[in-house]
Amino acid sequence: MKTDYLFIVLIAALTLAWAVFFSPAQWYLYAVLFLLFLGVFYVGRAWPDRVFYLGCAGTLLVIAIGAVNLWAGMLMTWLVTGLILGSLGMLVTVPNLKRYLAYLAVTGVLAAGTEFSNHAAIPLVVLIAAAAVGILAMAFRDFRFRREYAGDAP
């Protein structure tokens, strides 16, 4: 749970910095989307499908910031993915942290390739989809592991 608060502080700092320094004409959009994300983060703490709603609210924030600057959108994608993985309990072991760092490296290389091809919005959406597939694959692997060693539910 401590990683959740670290990621939410970093998301807040990036959103605030982006709204103040780079886009003063649209500052309210980033603030409203961050408040929506923060509301989902706090209100949905006890919801069983909290991760889905965090992903939906985070995607809006990623697209809004990423539509203007690729690297700010990429950083926001990394932070939202880290928050989701932390909420799933998938950032507690060293192998899981190594996988997260590998994800950061691979998506960073893909973002660099995107920067040279002069496209921003569509590749960011593709990267968000790749993050969702990765999270689902890890969750399915965790489910299979628990099912094999804990047995079927009664």
Secondary structure as a PSIPRED ss2 file (coil, helix, strand):
# PSIPRED VFORMAT (PSIPRED V4.0)

   1 M C   1.000  0.000  0.000
   2 K H   0.000  1.000  0.000
   3 T H   0.000  1.000  0.000
   4 D H   0.000  1.000  0.000
   5 Y H   0.000  1.000  0.000
   6 L H   0.000  1.000  0.000
   7 F H   0.000  1.000  0.000
   8 I H   0.000  1.000  0.000
   9 V H   0.000  1.000  0.000
  10 L H   0.000  1.000  0.000
  11 I H   0.000  1.000  0.000
  12 A H   0.000  1.000  0.000
  13 A H   0.000  1.000  0.000
  14 L H   0.000  1.000  0.000
  15 T H   0.000  1.000  0.000
  16 L H   0.000  1.000  0.000
  17 A H   0.000  1.000  0.000
  18 W H   0.000  1.000  0.000
  19 A H   0.000  1.000  0.000
  20 V H   0.000  1.000  0.000
  21 F H   0.000  1.000  0.000
  22 F H   0.000  1.000  0.000
  23 S C   1.000  0.000  0.000
  24 P H   0.000  1.000  0.000
  25 A H   0.000  1.000  0.000
  26 Q H   0.000  1.000  0.000
  27 W H   0.000  1.000  0.000
  28 Y H   0.000  1.000  0.000
  29 L H   0.000  1.000  0.000
  30 Y H   0.000  1.000  0.000
  31 A H   0.000  1.000  0.000
  32 V H   0.000  1.000  0.000
  33 L H   0.000  1.000  0.000
  34 F H   0.000  1.000  0.000
  35 L H   0.000  1.000  0.000
  36 L H   0.000  1.000  0.000
  37 F H   0.000  1.000  0.000
  38 L H   0.000  1.000  0.000
  39 G H   0.000  1.000  0.000
  40 V H   0.000  1.000  0.000
  41 F H   0.000  1.000  0.000
  42 Y H   0.000  1.000  0.000
  43 V H   0.000  1.000  0.000
  44 G H   0.000  1.000  0.000
  45 R H   0.000  1.000  0.000
  46 A H   0.000  1.000  0.000
  47 W C   1.000  0.000  0.000
  48 P C   1.000  0.000  0.000
  49 D C   1.000  0.000  0.000
  50 R H   0.000  1.000  0.000
  51 V H   0.000  1.000  0.000
  52 F H   0.000  1.000  0.000
  53 Y H   0.000  1.000  0.000
  54 L H   0.000  1.000  0.000
  55 G H   0.000  1.000  0.000
  56 C H   0.000  1.000  0.000
  57 A H   0.000  1.000  0.000
  58 G H   0.000  1.000  0.000
  59 T H   0.000  1.000  0.000
  60 L H   0.000  1.000  0.000
  61 L H   0.000  1.000  0.000
  62 V H   0.000  1.000  0.000
  63 I H   0.000  1.000  0.000
  64 A H   0.000  1.000  0.000
  65 I H   0.000  1.000  0.000
  66 G H   0.000  1.000  0.000
  67 A C   1.000  0.000  0.000
  68 V C   1.000  0.000  0.000
  69 N C   1.000  0.000  0.000
  70 L H   0.000  1.000  0.000
  71 W H   0.000  1.000  0.000
  72 A H   0.000  1.000  0.000
  73 G H   0.000  1.000  0.000
  74 M H   0.000  1.000  0.000
  75 L H   0.000  1.000  0.000
  76 M H   0.000  1.000  0.000
  77 T H   0.000  1.000  0.000
  78 W H   0.000  1.000  0.000
  79 L H   0.000  1.000  0.000
  80 V H   0.000  1.000  0.000
  81 T H   0.000  1.000  0.000
  82 G H   0.000  1.000  0.000
  83 L H   0.000  1.000  0.000
  84 I H   0.000  1.000  0.000
  85 L H   0.000  1.000  0.000
  86 G H   0.000  1.000  0.000
  87 S H   0.000  1.000  0.000
  88 L C   1.000  0.000  0.000
  89 G C   1.000  0.000  0.000
  90 M C   1.000  0.000  0.000
  91 L C   1.000  0.000  0.000
  92 V C   1.000  0.000  0.000
  93 T C   1.000  0.000  0.000
  94 V H   0.000  1.000  0.000
  95 P H   0.000  1.000  0.000
  96 N H   0.000  1.000  0.000
  97 L H   0.000  1.000  0.000
  98 K H   0.000  1.000  0.000
  99 R H   0.000  1.000  0.000
 100 Y H   0.000  1.000  0.000
 101 L H   0.000  1.000  0.000
 102 A H   0.000  1.000  0.000
 103 Y H   0.000  1.000  0.000
 104 L H   0.000  1.000  0.000
 105 A H   0.000  1.000  0.000
 106 V H   0.000  1.000  0.000
 107 T H   0.000  1.000  0.000
 108 G H   0.000  1.000  0.000
 109 V H   0.000  1.000  0.000
 110 L H   0.000  1.000  0.000
 111 A H   0.000  1.000  0.000
 112 A H   0.000  1.000  0.000
 113 G H   0.000  1.000  0.000
 114 T H   0.000  1.000  0.000
 115 E H   0.000  1.000  0.000
 116 F H   0.000  1.000  0.000
 117 S H   0.000  1.000  0.000
 118 N C   1.000  0.000  0.000
 119 H C   1.000  0.000  0.000
 120 A C   1.000  0.000  0.000
 121 A H   0.000  1.000  0.000
 122 I H   0.000  1.000  0.000
 123 P H   0.000  1.000  0.000
 124 L H   0.000  1.000  0.000
 125 V H   0.000  1.000  0.000
 126 V H   0.000  1.000  0.000
 127 L H   0.000  1.000  0.000
 128 I H   0.000  1.000  0.000
 129 A H   0.000  1.000  0.000
 130 A H   0.000  1.000  0.000
 131 A H   0.000  1.000  0.000
 132 A H   0.000  1.000  0.000
 133 V H   0.000  1.000  0.000
 134 G H   0.000  1.000  0.000
 135 I H   0.000  1.000  0.000
 136 L H   0.000  1.000  0.000
 137 A H   0.000  1.000  0.000
 138 M H   0.000  1.000  0.000
 139 A H   0.000  1.000  0.000
 140 F H   0.000  1.000  0.000
 141 R H   0.000  1.000  0.000
 142 D H   0.000  1.000  0.000
 143 F H   0.000  1.000  0.000
 144 R H   0.000  1.000  0.000
 145 F H   0.000  1.000  0.000
 146 R H   0.000  1.000  0.000
 147 R H   0.000  1.000  0.000
 148 E H   0.000  1.000  0.000
 149 Y H   0.000  1.000  0.000
 150 A H   0.000  1.000  0.000
 151 G C   1.000  0.000  0.000
 152 D C   1.000  0.000  0.000
 153 A C   1.000  0.000  0.000
 154 P C   1.000  0.000  0.000
